[in-house]
């Protein structure tokens, strides 16, 4: 039986945090976020999953860089905790443009170096806290230095698609991290429209 498509092109999805990056998001970067991996929901293909259909997703993953996958087959059916967001006020055309713009970056590699820069940025913020005679603690996402370059981590890829579509989610010069998207949600730039396996995923 076909599952009627209801997610739109350009919607964003996220998985729950895991590993070191997830721990950083939950503990060291403000606002704290339990989310970890982000990508864009694109076309619906109705013949997959025995006719139930699936959504093509575009994302940046460690082993490949910018790549395509499936929302249900790769994530939801495998038990991942998934949230899906709309970009508030975005048109259908802008959603299609975000997906298309991200596909044009399909040969970009994963930005492993950015994780080192983020770690160094956190340490720099701690040193500032110590100079102010404070104990080192969590740092705000906007305090972490950031310069956009060619390789992309997952959050960069999701944000870059929308930036190129003319509707940026993250302010220019701000590092796109799970905390950045959490702030966008709090400011109602993003709105949660669907949850799958919520509270039970990996």
Buried (B, 14 or more C-beta within 10 A) or exposed (E): EEEEEEBBBBBBBBBBBEEEBBEBBBEBBBBBBBBBBBBBBBBBEEEBBEEBBBBBBBBBBEEEBBBBBBBBBBBBBEEBBBBBBBBBEBEEEBBBBBBBBBBEBEEBEBBEEBBEBBBEBBEBBBEEBEEEEEEBEBBEBBBBEBEBEEBBBBBBBBBBBBBBBEBBBBEEEBBBBBBBBBBBBEEEBBEEBBEBBEEEBE
